Amino acid sequence: MSEKRNIARAAGILGSATMLSRIMGMLRDMIVSRLFGAGLATDAFFAAFQIPNMLRRFFAEGALTSAFVPTFSATLNQRGEEDARELVNVCFTLLTVVMAAVTLAGIIFSPWIVGVMFPGFKAVPGKFELTVLLNRIMFPYIFFISLVALCMGILNTLRHFFTPAISTVFLNISMILGALLLRGFFDVPITALAIGVLIGGCVQLVLQLPVLWRKGFPFSLNFNFNNPEVRRIALLMLPATFGVGVYYLNITVSAILASLLPQGSVSYLYYAQRLFEFPQGIFTVSVAQAVLPSMSKQAAEGDMAGMKESLAFGLRLTLFITIPAMAGLLACSTPIFSLIFMGGAFDYAKAVNSAQALFYYSLGLSFVAMTRVLAPAFYALKDTRTPVWTALIAFILNVVFSLILMKPLLHGGLALATTLSALANMLLLLWLLRRKIGPFGGRGITRSGTKALIASLPMGAAVYYICQWADWSLSGHKATKMFVLGGAVAAGIMVYAALSRLLRSEEALEMSSIIRRKLGR
């Protein structure tokens, strides 16, 4: 099977599993918005959850995966399974020790961390104290999810993608059950959500262990921290932490600045980010996780031509998916919030404010997606410096844009600043990667992006037109709203698919071929 087919197949598996997870996440957020709305309690919870979640994105799913997969892949292919197993056990032991210390420090120093990150909360009585309490409850989540990320790196390299992707379903189930069943046991009901996060993280880890055992990589303690591959991973992780995680650092900066804006701003950004991450999680992250093992293997074998081909295909597939997703989100941001979240403590004004943030986030969907594929290409080549410098520039730009735009556009300005910094990061990575490895199919990538854009414009217009058939300011009317929005989405997909076939998009033809083979079997 060609690497292009491997990538497309893996992305399909990851996308299917992640779609189920995202649907459950959407259900979770619907329940949270109905039960708790957007105010003091939700601001405190989302801010508290932002801290371990930021560490997860930085160290676990970001830096750890990007540093571990190339090293593990090279060890497995060049030195065999026994050495690879030793590397896994040393990494497991070291990660357990380090993350236990990080978790303990996070619990102890939680008041200082919250005070630095969300200074505006101290002005509202009880808000700071609630955030500290929730953060202390949820901080052990980073311990569990870091080990989950190690499992994900091992299993993805072994071409097993489903279990790590599906595990987040159980986090969402745990949070839903916590909100519904446990909130009556606490003086502050939203504490039940924090308990759900903690239980969900533990369940995610337990799910990985039987699969690792079947694959021949059961965890055991190994304190040989002088292992040269472990040192190499540690050296790669330090810069990768910033290089891969800059987008999420920008999101965190937005939450910090939003704490200085009118109450509810942190929640608006959170709800918008959750919807923005729906296509990101299903498609973008799936493509990035699918292409990294292929690029790492080809780089380890010295197959630069193959690596360029995998990278180019990953970027083309990313554009093919994210450009229409961007058009769809831009066309129906308010209808989505009206259907999914509006009701109970979440009124139309909150839906409009959240939709404004989603609109500005959506403008950067393809930029963020491209960055998620480009940055790991540098790590596959053992280059950790370049993504750090581009990330640093993007971070500085985000802070500058945020300070400029937050006054006139409030929380919407913070979302737009994130988009502008993502654009800068993507352009820098593209330019520097071409200088490093030479051309890697730029014309083909541009051609694919242009075709996707041409097909997306009529699609977006069709979606917007159909969305006008409903009054989204009305509470209730869920059946009508679902019918109209569902019809708009279905029409958009059909228009985009038809135009992509008419334009003879290579990615559309490749995906059609995979579907036909699956149906044939």
CORJOVEN-V280542 format. One line per field, one symbol per residue. ss: DSSP state (H for helix, E for strand, - for the rest). phi: phi as a letter, one per 30 degrees, with the letter a starting at -180 (. if undefined). burial: b if it has 16 or more other ideal C-beta (glycine too) atoms within 10 Angstrom, else e. A space follows every 10 residues. Layout:
# CORJOVEN-V280542
ss = ???
phi = ???
burial = ???
This chain:
# CORJOVEN-V280542
ss = --HHHHHHHH HHHHHHHHHH HHHHHHHHHH HHHHHH---H HHHHHHHHHH HHHHHHHHHH HHHHHHHHHH HHHHHHHHH- HHHHHHHHHH HHHHHHHHHH HHHHHHHH-H HHHHHHH-HH HHH---HHHH HHHHHHHH-- HHHHHHHHHH HHHHHHH--- -HHHHH-HHH HHHHHHHHHH HHHHH----- HHHHHHHHHH HHHHHHHHHH HHHH------ -------HHH HHHHHHHHHH HHHHHHHHHH HHHHHHHH-- ----HHHHHH HHHHHHHHHH HHHHHHHHHH HHHHHHHHHH ---HHHHHHH HHHHHHHHHH HHHHHHHHHH H-HHHHHHHH --E--E-HHH HHHHHHHHHH HH--HHHHHH HHHHHHHHHH ----HHHHHH HHHHHHHHHH HHHHHHHHH- HHHHHHHHHH HHHHHHHHHH HHHHHHH--- -HHHHHHHHH HHHHHHHHHH HHHHHHH--- -------HHH HHHHHHHHHH HHHHHHHHHH HH---HHHHH HHHHHHHHHH -
phi = .ddddedddd dddddddddd dddddddedd dddddbibae ddeddddddd dddddddddd dcdddddded dddddddccj ddddddeedd dddddddddd ddddddddce eddddddbdd dddceidddd dddddddcdd eddddddddd edddddddic cdeddddded dddddddddd ccddcbdced eddddddddd dddedddddd dddddibdda dbcdddeddd dddddddedd edddcddddd ddeddddddc ceejdddedd dddddddddd ddcddddddd dddddddddd didddddddd ddddddddde cddddddddd dbddeddddd cdkidccddd dddddddded ddeceddddd ddcdeddddd ciccdedddd dddddddddd ddddcdddch dddddddddd ddddddddde ddddddcieb iddddddddd dddddddddd dddddddddb cddddihddd dddddddddd dddddddddd dddhdddddd dddddddddd d
burial = eebbebbbbb bbbbbbbbbe bbebbbebbb bbbebbbbeb bbbbbbbbbb bbbbbbbbbb bbbbbbbbbb bbbbbbeeee eeebbbbbbb bbbbbbeebe ebbeebeeeb eebbeebbeb beeeeebbeb bbbbbbbbbb bbbbbbbbbb bbbbbbbbeb bebbbbbbbb bbbbbbbbbe ebbeeeebeb bbbbbbbbbb bbebbebbee bbeeeebebe ebeeeebebb ebbeebbebb bbbbbbbbbb bbbbbbbbbe beebbbbbbb bbbbbbbbbb bbbbbbbbbb bbbbbbbbbb eeeeebbbbb bbbbbbbbbb bbbbbbbbbb bbbbbbbbbb bbbeebeeeb bbbbbbbbbb bbbbbbbbbb bbbbbbbbbb bebbebbbeb beebbebbee bbeebbeebb bbbbbbbbbb bbbbbbebbb ebbeeebeeb beeebebbbe bbebbbeebb ebbbebbeeb ebeeeebeee beebbeebbe ebeebbbebb eebebbbbeb beeeeeeeee e
